[in-house]
Amino acid sequence: QVQLVESGGGLAQAGGSLRLSCAASGRTFSAYHMGWFRQAPGKEREFVAGIRTIWDARRTYYGDSVKGRFTISRDNAKNTMYLQMDSLKSEDTAVYYCAADRNWDRLRVGVLDYWGQGTQVTVSS
């Protein structure tokens, strides 16, 4: 099994930056596709970013609302995934969730095996 623990959330000013981390436990972290989702009050859960395994060249994917501003990465040696968030907007305010699955299609649509507990990101204007 895989356990996911998020950190790095908090309060930022519009135009500022935050970096989220997701630490994973498990014997085969490198075999999992990873991603971030978010959910704002009164809105549906939204795909933010994803990163595939090394066998799929660590290809990255981003939701339209964050392209050019957020960067996803992973360090398999540390069993950790990151989300660098730059040029933050008030619309980025949400609870952010770390996710993992061995199947990319499942991860992309959010019907996946493993979720973190969520971390709050608040951006003030």
C-alpha positions as CSV (number, residue, x, y, z in Angstrom):
1,Q,0.0,0.0,0.0
2,V,0.9,3.7,-0.4
3,Q,0.4,6.4,2.2
4,L,0.6,10.0,1.2
5,V,1.3,13.0,3.5
6,E,1.1,16.6,2.2
7,S,2.8,19.7,3.5
8,G,3.7,23.3,2.5
9,G,0.2,24.8,2.3
10,G,-0.6,28.1,3.9
11,L,-1.3,31.8,3.1
12,A,0.2,33.7,0.2
13,Q,-0.3,37.1,-1.4
14,A,-1.6,37.3,-5.0
15,G,1.5,37.1,-7.2
16,G,3.4,35.1,-4.6
17,S,4.6,31.5,-4.5
18,L,4.2,28.4,-2.5
19,R,5.7,24.9,-2.8
20,L,3.6,21.8,-1.8
21,S,5.3,18.5,-1.0
22,C,3.8,15.0,-0.9
23,A,5.8,12.4,0.9
24,A,4.9,8.8,0.0
25,S,5.6,5.6,1.8
26,G,5.7,2.3,0.0
27,R,7.9,-0.2,-1.6
28,T,7.3,0.8,-5.2
29,F,6.9,4.6,-5.3
30,S,8.6,4.9,-8.7
31,A,5.9,2.6,-10.2
32,Y,3.1,5.1,-9.4
33,H,1.8,7.9,-11.4
34,M,1.3,11.0,-9.2
35,G,-0.9,14.1,-9.3
36,W,-2.5,17.0,-7.5
37,F,-6.2,17.8,-7.3
38,R,-7.9,20.7,-5.6
39,Q,-11.4,21.6,-4.4
40,A,-12.6,25.1,-3.6
41,P,-15.7,25.9,-1.6
42,G,-18.9,25.2,-3.6
43,K,-17.0,23.8,-6.6
44,E,-16.2,20.4,-8.0
45,R,-12.9,18.7,-7.5
46,E,-10.5,19.9,-10.2
47,F,-7.4,18.2,-11.8
48,V,-4.4,20.5,-11.2
49,A,-1.3,18.6,-12.4
50,G,0.0,15.1,-13.0
51,I,3.4,13.4,-13.6
52,R,3.8,9.9,-15.0
53,T,6.4,7.3,-14.1
54,I,10.0,7.2,-15.5
55,W,8.9,4.5,-17.9
56,D,6.6,7.1,-19.4
57,A,9.4,9.7,-19.4
58,R,8.0,11.6,-16.4
59,R,5.6,13.4,-18.7
60,T,3.7,16.2,-17.1
61,Y,0.1,17.4,-17.5
62,Y,-1.6,20.6,-16.2
63,G,-5.1,21.9,-16.0
64,D,-5.8,24.8,-18.2
65,S,-6.2,27.2,-15.2
66,V,-2.6,26.6,-14.0
67,K,-0.6,26.2,-17.2
68,G,2.5,28.4,-17.2
69,R,2.2,29.1,-13.4
70,F,2.5,25.7,-11.7
71,T,5.3,23.1,-12.0
72,I,5.0,19.4,-10.9
73,S,8.1,17.3,-10.2
74,R,9.1,14.1,-8.4
75,D,12.2,12.8,-6.7
76,N,11.9,9.0,-6.6
77,A,15.0,8.7,-4.4
78,K,13.2,10.7,-1.7
79,N,9.7,9.2,-2.4
80,T,8.5,12.8,-2.7
81,M,6.4,14.8,-5.2
82,Y,6.3,18.6,-5.4
83,L,4.0,21.3,-6.8
84,Q,5.7,24.6,-7.3
85,M,3.0,27.3,-7.5
86,D,4.1,30.7,-8.8
87,S,2.1,33.8,-9.8
88,L,-0.7,32.8,-7.4
89,K,-4.2,34.1,-7.9
90,S,-7.1,34.3,-5.5
91,E,-8.8,31.7,-7.7
92,D,-6.1,29.2,-6.6
93,T,-7.5,29.2,-3.1
94,A,-8.6,25.6,-2.3
95,V,-7.8,22.4,-0.5
96,Y,-5.1,20.6,-2.4
97,Y,-4.9,16.8,-2.5
98,C,-2.0,14.5,-3.4
99,A,-2.9,11.4,-5.3
100,A,-1.3,8.2,-6.7
101,D,-2.3,5.3,-8.9
102,R,-0.5,2.7,-11.0
103,N,-3.0,3.5,-13.9
104,W,-2.7,6.9,-15.5
105,D,-6.2,7.0,-16.9
106,R,-7.6,6.4,-13.4
107,L,-5.4,9.1,-11.9
108,R,-6.3,11.7,-14.5
109,V,-10.0,11.4,-13.8
110,G,-9.6,11.1,-10.0
111,V,-11.0,7.5,-9.6
112,L,-7.8,6.3,-8.0
113,D,-6.4,4.2,-5.2
114,Y,-4.6,6.6,-2.9
115,W,-5.2,10.1,-1.6
116,G,-3.5,12.4,0.9
117,Q,-5.4,14.2,3.6
118,G,-5.4,17.6,1.9
119,T,-3.6,20.9,2.7
120,Q,-5.2,24.3,2.6
121,V,-3.9,27.0,0.2
122,T,-5.2,30.5,0.7
123,V,-4.3,33.4,-1.6
124,S,-5.3,36.9,-0.6
125,S,-5.7,39.7,-3.1
